[in-house]
Amino acid sequence: MNNSVSSTARLLWAGLRALLVLTVVCGVIYPLAVTGIAQGLFSGQANGSEIKADGKVVGSSLIGQAYNLPLKKGQETPEPDLKWFQGRPQNGLGTNSVNTRYSLILSGATNRSGDNADLIKWVKDAKGAVIKDNSVPGYTVKPSEVPAEAVTSSGSGLDPDISPDYADIQVHRIAAKNNLPVAQVQKLVDEHTDGRTLGFIGEPRVNVLELNIALKELAAKN
């Protein structure tokens, strides 16, 4: 009996020691080590890939933002503010009641098939709007110049980037709306175009938030 109690006590004490050691190692030392390495080597990514302007955090390079005019009375979907570069449609084009301004921590796509009538209409309407909004005196956008991401949302609905092609067809509108030379705006796009990751992964891209911050600075100088 005494041997049984003694053996049980030893086993319990061994289990308790293992629990305490693993708690310290896995719950304290390991998280602190990982956090320290992340902050030391990848501080930007570890802190959310924040983007700052005028000394304040204005967003993340990983999450897109909408650039819209304030809602007018009776409107359900805001109109785009055309003095800014526009990103991809949010959360599946058209009107959506879930994430119209990326203000909620939600994401998702339309989950509609390629032959869905609603999706086809949204894409056609979006393409027409891109052509209309970006055609200015002396420059007309051709239907063949509208890239796919200009009229379709990403799988998450939160894509922060657009292709250089989509940025390029917005250059003349941006120049006209902000009273800037087209060459200066085009140079801005070129300077904010990132190539493929490691030279072969993905496609060239332009971060819309970073581009619009640079545009604001350029407009202020002029």
Contacts in CASP RR format, 6 or more apart in sequence:
PFRMAT RR
TARGET T0000
AUTHOR 0000-0000-0000
METHOD contacts of the structure
MODEL  1
MNNSVSSTARLLWAGLRALLVLTVVCGVIYPLAVTGIAQGLFSGQANGSE
IKADGKVVGSSLIGQAYNLPLKKGQETPEPDLKWFQGRPQNGLGTNSVNT
RYSLILSGATNRSGDNADLIKWVKDAKGAVIKDNSVPGYTVKPSEVPAEA
VTSSGSGLDPDISPDYADIQVHRIAAKNNLPVAQVQKLVDEHTDGRTLGF
IGEPRVNVLELNIALKELAAKN
35 46 0 8 1.000
38 45 0 8 1.000
38 46 0 8 1.000
39 46 0 8 1.000
39 47 0 8 1.000
44 50 0 8 1.000
48 60 0 8 1.000
48 62 0 8 1.000
49 60 0 8 1.000
49 61 0 8 1.000
49 62 0 8 1.000
50 57 0 8 1.000
50 59 0 8 1.000
50 60 0 8 1.000
50 61 0 8 1.000
51 57 0 8 1.000
51 58 0 8 1.000
51 59 0 8 1.000
51 60 0 8 1.000
51 61 0 8 1.000
51 209 0 8 1.000
51 210 0 8 1.000
51 213 0 8 1.000
52 58 0 8 1.000
53 213 0 8 1.000
53 216 0 8 1.000
58 209 0 8 1.000
58 213 0 8 1.000
59 65 0 8 1.000
59 209 0 8 1.000
60 160 0 8 1.000
61 160 0 8 1.000
61 207 0 8 1.000
61 209 0 8 1.000
61 210 0 8 1.000
62 160 0 8 1.000
63 102 0 8 1.000
63 158 0 8 1.000
63 160 0 8 1.000
64 87 0 8 1.000
64 102 0 8 1.000
64 158 0 8 1.000
64 159 0 8 1.000
64 160 0 8 1.000
64 208 0 8 1.000
64 209 0 8 1.000
65 101 0 8 1.000
65 102 0 8 1.000
65 160 0 8 1.000
65 208 0 8 1.000
65 209 0 8 1.000
66 78 0 8 1.000
66 87 0 8 1.000
66 90 0 8 1.000
66 100 0 8 1.000
66 101 0 8 1.000
66 102 0 8 1.000
67 80 0 8 1.000
67 81 0 8 1.000
67 84 0 8 1.000
67 85 0 8 1.000
67 86 0 8 1.000
67 87 0 8 1.000
67 212 0 8 1.000
68 78 0 8 1.000
68 79 0 8 1.000
68 80 0 8 1.000
68 81 0 8 1.000
68 101 0 8 1.000
69 78 0 8 1.000
69 79 0 8 1.000
69 80 0 8 1.000
69 81 0 8 1.000
70 78 0 8 1.000
71 78 0 8 1.000
76 95 0 8 1.000
77 94 0 8 1.000
77 95 0 8 1.000
77 100 0 8 1.000
78 100 0 8 1.000
78 101 0 8 1.000
80 86 0 8 1.000
80 133 0 8 1.000
82 133 0 8 1.000
82 173 0 8 1.000
82 177 0 8 1.000
83 174 0 8 1.000
83 177 0 8 1.000
83 178 0 8 1.000
84 174 0 8 1.000
84 212 0 8 1.000
84 215 0 8 1.000
85 162 0 8 1.000
85 167 0 8 1.000
85 170 0 8 1.000
85 174 0 8 1.000
85 206 0 8 1.000
85 208 0 8 1.000
85 211 0 8 1.000
85 212 0 8 1.000
85 215 0 8 1.000
86 133 0 8 1.000
86 170 0 8 1.000
86 208 0 8 1.000
87 159 0 8 1.000
87 162 0 8 1.000
87 166 0 8 1.000
87 208 0 8 1.000
88 149 0 8 1.000
88 150 0 8 1.000
88 152 0 8 1.000
88 153 0 8 1.000
88 154 0 8 1.000
88 157 0 8 1.000
88 159 0 8 1.000
88 162 0 8 1.000
89 126 0 8 1.000
89 151 0 8 1.000
89 152 0 8 1.000
89 153 0 8 1.000
90 96 0 8 1.000
90 99 0 8 1.000
90 100 0 8 1.000
90 101 0 8 1.000
90 102 0 8 1.000
90 153 0 8 1.000
90 157 0 8 1.000
90 158 0 8 1.000
91 98 0 8 1.000
91 99 0 8 1.000
91 100 0 8 1.000
91 107 0 8 1.000
91 108 0 8 1.000
91 109 0 8 1.000
91 110 0 8 1.000
91 153 0 8 1.000
91 157 0 8 1.000
92 108 0 8 1.000
92 109 0 8 1.000
92 110 0 8 1.000
92 122 0 8 1.000
92 152 0 8 1.000
92 153 0 8 1.000
92 157 0 8 1.000
93 110 0 8 1.000
93 119 0 8 1.000
93 122 0 8 1.000
93 123 0 8 1.000
93 125 0 8 1.000
93 126 0 8 1.000
93 151 0 8 1.000
93 152 0 8 1.000
93 153 0 8 1.000
94 122 0 8 1.000
94 125 0 8 1.000
94 126 0 8 1.000
98 104 0 8 1.000
98 106 0 8 1.000
99 106 0 8 1.000
99 107 0 8 1.000
99 108 0 8 1.000
99 157 0 8 1.000
99 158 0 8 1.000
102 158 0 8 1.000
107 155 0 8 1.000
107 156 0 8 1.000
107 157 0 8 1.000
107 158 0 8 1.000
108 155 0 8 1.000
108 156 0 8 1.000
108 157 0 8 1.000
109 153 0 8 1.000
109 154 0 8 1.000
109 155 0 8 1.000
109 156 0 8 1.000
109 157 0 8 1.000
110 116 0 8 1.000
110 119 0 8 1.000
110 153 0 8 1.000
112 118 0 8 1.000
112 119 0 8 1.000
113 119 0 8 1.000
114 120 0 8 1.000
122 151 0 8 1.000
123 151 0 8 1.000
123 152 0 8 1.000
126 150 0 8 1.000
126 151 0 8 1.000
126 152 0 8 1.000
127 143 0 8 1.000
127 146 0 8 1.000
127 150 0 8 1.000
127 151 0 8 1.000
130 141 0 8 1.000
130 146 0 8 1.000
130 150 0 8 1.000
130 151 0 8 1.000
130 169 0 8 1.000
131 141 0 8 1.000
131 142 0 8 1.000
131 143 0 8 1.000
131 146 0 8 1.000
133 173 0 8 1.000
134 141 0 8 1.000
134 169 0 8 1.000
134 170 0 8 1.000
134 172 0 8 1.000
134 173 0 8 1.000
135 141 0 8 1.000
136 172 0 8 1.000
136 173 0 8 1.000
136 176 0 8 1.000
137 176 0 8 1.000
138 172 0 8 1.000
139 172 0 8 1.000
141 169 0 8 1.000
145 165 0 8 1.000
145 169 0 8 1.000
146 169 0 8 1.000
147 163 0 8 1.000
147 165 0 8 1.000
147 166 0 8 1.000
149 159 0 8 1.000
149 162 0 8 1.000
149 163 0 8 1.000
149 166 0 8 1.000
150 162 0 8 1.000
150 166 0 8 1.000
150 169 0 8 1.000
153 159 0 8 1.000
160 207 0 8 1.000
160 208 0 8 1.000
160 209 0 8 1.000
161 205 0 8 1.000
161 206 0 8 1.000
161 207 0 8 1.000
161 208 0 8 1.000
162 205 0 8 1.000
162 206 0 8 1.000
162 208 0 8 1.000
163 203 0 8 1.000
163 204 0 8 1.000
163 205 0 8 1.000
163 206 0 8 1.000
164 189 0 8 1.000
164 193 0 8 1.000
164 204 0 8 1.000
164 205 0 8 1.000
164 206 0 8 1.000
166 206 0 8 1.000
167 189 0 8 1.000
167 193 0 8 1.000
167 206 0 8 1.000
167 211 0 8 1.000
168 186 0 8 1.000
168 189 0 8 1.000
171 182 0 8 1.000
171 185 0 8 1.000
171 186 0 8 1.000
171 189 0 8 1.000
172 182 0 8 1.000
174 180 0 8 1.000
174 185 0 8 1.000
174 215 0 8 1.000
175 181 0 8 1.000
175 182 0 8 1.000
175 184 0 8 1.000
175 185 0 8 1.000
178 185 0 8 1.000
178 215 0 8 1.000
178 219 0 8 1.000
178 222 0 8 1.000
179 222 0 8 1.000
180 218 0 8 1.000
180 219 0 8 1.000
180 222 0 8 1.000
184 218 0 8 1.000
184 222 0 8 1.000
185 215 0 8 1.000
185 218 0 8 1.000
188 211 0 8 1.000
188 214 0 8 1.000
188 215 0 8 1.000
188 218 0 8 1.000
189 206 0 8 1.000
189 211 0 8 1.000
191 214 0 8 1.000
192 206 0 8 1.000
192 207 0 8 1.000
192 210 0 8 1.000
192 211 0 8 1.000
192 214 0 8 1.000
193 204 0 8 1.000
193 205 0 8 1.000
193 206 0 8 1.000
194 204 0 8 1.000
194 205 0 8 1.000
194 206 0 8 1.000
194 207 0 8 1.000
195 204 0 8 1.000
195 205 0 8 1.000
196 202 0 8 1.000
196 203 0 8 1.000
196 204 0 8 1.000
END
